[in-house]
């Protein structure tokens, strides 16, 4: 803990509740057992693939706009889907071998699946509590939800602090996948220990973007992803994305765009001038650069729909222990302040750098 944290502690009352919390399970009534099974069944049904998960988050947010994390999860899940289809798209198809592409997809898919199977029961249980107007967060133990979130949902129920529950869920999701994906050799080793991952660290796959519908068309807002393997950096990025998404400059346009644009996994969803989900014949020929000017490329960059290029995946149970160890985690509840700027030009320049890299690799191989 830093000297700043000692002088200006964050939410000491929550820290006290965490330290005093008794995690021992309680016996459930038949009605509660039935509710738990219904939530588990619904979660499994909607955790089929990135498309179903992304839509499920959106539906939760529409019904419960006070749960702002649901919209953040929806947008980040859209980005995960775009990254998954990038692997089969115009550029990665030329840069990565088949084994490398499959490893990358498994890495992204596992993280996406894990976060949903942990978070979605929490969202459904909150909906139930709101419906019956009674706290039932003791049931979170039945879903193996962290001690931290069991305390934070009760805090939200009592105080309705939207920012605090959102940041809590950000902290939870990143800690949850830390040991189950980032520290798991099966999923992380082929990616995090490979030089291509560090190459990707400044490419297309590592900028999270929020398309926003404006009167002048769709504009992009976003943040670059740096040091993805580091837990603290991922939490900080999550808080920055939350601040960005719920700023007055961004939120109305994002909600308008989400309402009119279903998630397909193709980047055509937000930039149809630049991307196309239609398979291009030029994939069988050497790549020809076409992003030299800020005009729509001819032909467009191939960005397939997710269900066309990736099948549903059967996942092993998550396993693992409760990540929560110390009440000092409340220090991470501090919000992030950032500047709000459009990212259209920055994003396009990044696409140009990717194209240059594809061209360089092509020349080296011939």
C-alpha positions in Angstrom: 0.0 0.0 0.0 1.4 3.4 -1.0 1.9 6.4 1.3 -1.0 8.1 -0.6 -3.3 5.3 0.4 -2.3 5.6 4.0 -3.1 9.3 4.1 -6.2 9.1 2.0 -7.8 5.7 2.4 -10.6 4.6 0.1 -13.9 3.5 1.6 -12.7 2.4 5.0 -16.3 1.3 5.8 -16.2 -1.2 2.9 -12.8 -2.5 4.1 -14.3 -3.1 7.5 -17.2 -5.0 6.0 -14.8 -7.1 4.0 -12.7 -8.0 7.0 -15.8 -8.8 9.1 -17.6 -10.8 6.4 -18.4 -14.5 7.2 -18.1 -16.5 3.9 -19.6 -19.7 5.3 -22.5 -20.9 3.2 -26.1 -20.9 4.5 -28.8 -23.5 3.9 -31.0 -22.6 1.0 -34.8 -22.9 0.9 -36.4 -25.0 -2.0 -37.4 -21.8 -3.7 -33.8 -20.5 -3.5 -32.5 -23.7 -4.9 -34.8 -23.5 -7.8 -33.8 -19.8 -8.5 -30.1 -20.8 -8.4 -30.7 -23.6 -10.9 -32.7 -21.3 -13.2 -29.9 -18.7 -13.2 -27.3 -21.4 -13.9 -29.3 -22.8 -16.8 -29.9 -19.3 -18.3 -26.2 -18.5 -18.0 -25.1 -21.7 -19.7 -27.7 -21.1 -22.5 -26.4 -17.6 -23.3 -22.7 -18.5 -22.8 -22.5 -20.3 -26.2 -20.3 -17.9 -28.0 -19.2 -14.3 -28.2 -22.4 -13.3 -30.1 -24.8 -14.6 -27.5 -22.8 -13.2 -24.6 -22.5 -9.7 -26.1 -26.3 -9.6 -26.7 -27.0 -10.8 -23.2 -25.0 -8.0 -21.7 -27.0 -5.5 -23.8 -30.3 -6.9 -22.8 -29.3 -6.7 -19.1 -28.3 -3.0 -19.5 -31.5 -2.1 -21.3 -33.6 -3.5 -18.4 -31.2 -2.2 -15.7 -29.4 1.0 -16.9 -28.2 1.6 -13.4 -25.9 -1.4 -13.8 -23.5 0.5 -16.0 -20.9 -2.3 -16.0 -23.3 -4.3 -18.3 -22.9 -1.7 -21.1 -19.2 -1.6 -20.5 -19.1 -5.4 -20.7 -21.2 -5.3 -23.9 -18.8 -3.0 -25.6 -15.7 -4.8 -24.5 -17.3 -8.1 -25.6 -17.9 -6.6 -29.0 -14.2 -5.7 -29.2 -13.3 -9.3 -28.2 -15.5 -10.6 -31.0 -13.8 -8.3 -33.5 -10.4 -9.5 -32.3 -11.6 -13.1 -32.7 -12.6 -12.5 -36.3 -9.4 -10.6 -37.0 -7.6 -13.9 -36.6 -9.4 -15.2 -39.7 -9.4 -11.8 -41.5 -7.4 -10.1 -44.2 -4.2 -9.5 -42.2 -3.7 -12.2 -39.6 -4.5 -14.9 -42.2 -1.3 -13.7 -43.9 0.8 -13.2 -40.8 0.0 -16.2 -38.5 0.2 -19.9 -39.0 -3.0 -22.0 -38.4 -1.8 -23.3 -35.0 -1.0 -19.7 -33.9 -4.4 -18.5 -35.0 -6.2 -21.3 -33.1 -4.2 -20.7 -30.0 -5.0 -17.0 -30.1 -8.7 -17.7 -30.6 -8.7 -20.1 -27.6 -7.1 -17.5 -25.4 -9.6 -14.8 -26.3 -12.6 -17.2 -26.2 -11.7 -18.7 -22.8 -11.4 -15.2 -21.2 -14.7 -14.1 -22.7 -16.4 -17.3 -21.6 -15.0 -17.2 -18.0 -16.0 -13.6 -17.4 -19.6 -14.2 -18.6 -20.0 -17.4 -16.5 -18.9 -15.5 -13.4 -20.6 -12.1 -14.0 -23.9 -13.0 -15.6 -25.3 -14.9 -12.6 -24.5 -11.8 -10.5 -26.5 -9.6 -13.0 -29.4 -12.0 -13.1 -29.5 -12.3 -9.3 -29.5 -8.5 -9.0 -32.5 -8.4 -11.4 -34.3 -10.9 -9.2 -33.6 -8.8 -6.0 -34.9 -5.7 -7.7 -38.0 -7.6 -8.9 -38.9 -8.9 -5.4 -37.5 -5.8 -3.7 -35.4 -7.9 -1.3 -31.7 -8.6 -1.0 -30.7 -12.2 -1.8 -27.0 -11.7 -2.3 -26.2 -14.6 0.0 -27.1 -16.8 -3.0 -23.9 -15.6 -4.8 -22.0 -18.2 -2.8 -23.9 -20.9 -4.9 -22.2 -19.5 -8.0 -18.8 -19.4 -6.4 -18.7 -15.6 -6.7 -15.8 -13.9 -4.8 -16.2 -12.7 -1.3 -15.3 -9.3 -2.6 -18.4 -9.1 -4.9 -20.7 -10.6 -2.3 -19.9 -7.6 -0.1 -20.0 -5.1 -3.0 -23.4 -6.1 -4.3 -24.8 -5.7 -0.8 -23.2 -2.2 -0.7 -24.8 -1.4 -4.0 -28.2 -2.5 -2.8 -27.9 -0.2 0.1 -26.3 2.8 -1.5 -26.9 2.5 -5.2 -23.5 3.8 -6.1 -23.2 3.1 -9.8 -19.5 4.0 -10.1 -18.5 1.8 -7.1 -20.2 -1.3 -8.3 -18.9 -0.9 -11.8 -15.3 -0.5 -10.7 -15.8 -3.5 -8.3 -16.9 -5.6 -11.2 -13.9 -4.5 -13.2 -11.6 -5.5 -10.3 -13.4 -8.8 -10.0 -13.3 -9.8 -13.6 -9.6 -9.1 -14.1 -8.7 -10.9 -10.9 -11.0 -13.8 -11.9 -9.2 -14.4 -15.2 -5.7 -13.8 -13.8 -5.2 -17.3 -12.5 -7.6 -19.1 -14.9 -6.3 -17.7 -18.1 -3.3 -15.4 -17.7 -1.4 -17.7 -15.4 -2.7 -20.9 -17.0 -0.1 -22.5 -19.3 -2.8 -24.2 -21.4 -4.2 -20.8 -22.6 -1.5 -18.2 -22.0 1.8 -19.9 -22.9 1.2 -20.1 -26.7 0.4 -16.3 -26.7 2.1 -14.5 -23.9 5.4 -16.3 -24.3 5.5 -15.8 -28.1 7.2 -12.9 -29.8 4.1 -12.4 -31.9 2.1 -11.4 -28.9 4.4 -8.5 -28.2 4.2 -7.6 -31.8 0.4 -7.5 -31.5 0.8 -5.1 -28.5 0.8 -2.2 -30.9 -1.5 -3.6 -33.5 -5.2 -3.6 -34.3 -6.0 -6.3 -31.7 -5.0 -4.1 -28.8 -7.1 -1.0 -29.2 -10.5 -1.1 -27.6 -12.9 1.2 -29.5 -16.4 2.5 -28.9 -18.3 3.4 -32.0 -20.6 6.4 -31.4 -23.4 7.5 -33.6 -23.3 11.3 -34.2 -25.2 13.6 -36.5 -22.1 13.6 -38.8 -21.8 9.8 -38.8 -20.1 7.2 -36.7 -17.1 8.4 -34.8 -14.7 6.2 -32.7 -13.5 6.6 -29.2 -11.0 4.3 -27.6 -7.9 3.4 -25.6 -4.8 1.5 -26.5 -4.0 -1.7 -24.6 -0.6 -1.8 -23.1 1.0 -4.4 -20.8 -2.0 -6.7 -21.1 -0.3 -9.5 -18.9 -0.2 -7.1 -15.9 -3.3 -7.3 -13.6 -3.0 -3.7 -12.3 -2.7 -2.4 -15.9 -5.8 -4.2 -17.0 -7.8 -2.9 -14.0 -6.6 0.6 -14.8 -7.6 0.2 -18.4 -11.0 -1.0 -17.4 -11.5 2.1 -15.2 -10.4 4.3 -18.1 -12.7 2.7 -20.5 -15.6 3.1 -18.0 -14.8 6.8 -17.6 -14.6 7.2 -21.4 -17.8 5.3 -22.1 -20.0 7.1 -19.6 -18.8 10.6 -20.4 -21.4 12.9 -21.8 -19.5 13.2 -25.1 -19.6 9.4 -25.7 -22.5 7.7 -24.0 -25.5 8.9 -26.0 -23.9 8.1 -29.3 -22.7 4.7 -28.2 -26.2 3.7 -26.9 -27.8 4.9 -30.2 -25.3 2.9 -32.2 -25.8 -0.3 -30.1 -29.5 0.0 -30.5 -29.3 0.0 -34.3 -26.3 -2.3 -34.9 -26.5 -6.0 -33.9 -23.1 -7.5 -33.1 -21.8 -9.9 -35.8 -18.1 -9.9 -34.9 -17.2 -8.2 -38.2 -15.6 -4.8 -38.1 -18.0 -4.0 -40.9 -20.4 -3.3 -38.0 -18.9 0.1 -37.5 -16.8 0.9 -40.5 -18.5 -0.6 -43.6 -16.5 1.8 -45.8 -13.3 0.2 -44.8 -14.2 -3.4 -43.8 -16.4 -6.1 -45.5 -17.6 -9.4 -44.2 -17.7 -10.7 -47.8 -14.8 -13.0 -48.5 -12.5 -11.3 -51.0 -10.8 -13.2 -53.9 -7.6 -11.3 -53.3 -6.9 -13.5 -50.2 -5.4 -16.0 -52.7 -3.0 -13.4 -54.1 -0.2 -11.3 -52.7 -1.4 -8.4 -50.5 -1.6 -5.0 -52.2 -1.5 -2.0 -49.8 -4.7 0.1 -50.1 -4.6 2.4 -47.1 -2.2 5.0 -48.4 -4.8 7.8 -48.2 -7.6 8.3 -45.7 -10.1 7.2 -48.4 -12.1 3.9 -48.3 -9.9 1.1 -49.6 -10.7 -0.7 -52.8 -11.4 -3.5 -52.3 -12.3 -3.3 -48.6 -10.4 -5.1 -45.9 -11.9 -8.6 -45.2 -13.4 -8.8 -41.7 -15.6 -11.9 -41.4 -18.6 -12.5 -39.2 -17.8 -14.6 -36.2 -20.2 -17.4 -36.7 -18.9 -17.9 -40.2 -15.3 -18.6 -39.1 -15.4 -20.0 -35.6 -17.5 -22.8 -34.2 -18.9 -22.9 -30.6 -16.4 -24.2 -28.1 -17.0 -26.6 -25.3 -15.3 -25.3 -22.1 -13.9 -27.0 -19.1 -15.3 -25.9 -15.7 -13.5 -22.8 -14.4 -12.1 -24.3 -11.2 -9.8 -22.3 -9.0 -10.1 -20.6 -5.6 -11.6 -17.3 -4.6 -9.2 -14.7 -5.8 -10.0 -12.4 -2.9 -7.3 -12.5 -0.2 -7.1 -9.0 1.4 -9.3 -6.1 2.1 -6.5 -3.9 0.7 -8.1 -4.4 -2.7 -10.5 -1.5 -1.9 -7.6 0.8 -2.9 -8.3 -0.1 -6.5 -11.8 1.4 -6.2 -10.3 4.8 -7.0 -11.8 6.1 -10.3 -9.6 7.1 -13.2 -9.7 10.6 -14.8 -8.9 10.8 -18.5 -9.2 13.2 -21.4 -12.1 12.5 -23.8 -10.9 12.6 -27.4 -12.0 11.0 -30.7 -9.9 8.2 -32.0 -10.8 8.0 -35.7 -7.5 9.3 -37.0 -5.4 7.5 -34.4 -7.2 4.2 -35.3 -6.8 4.7 -39.0 -3.1 5.4 -38.6 -2.8 2.2 -36.6 -4.5 0.2 -39.4 -1.9 1.8 -41.8 0.9 0.5 -39.6 -0.6 -3.0 -39.6 -0.8 -2.9 -43.4 2.8 -1.9 -43.6 3.8 -4.8 -41.4 1.8 -7.2 -43.6 3.6 -5.9 -46.7 7.1 -6.2 -45.0 6.5 -9.8 -44.0 5.2 -10.6 -47.4 8.5 -9.3 -49.0 10.6 -11.2 -46.5 8.9 -14.5 -47.4 9.4 -14.0 -51.1 
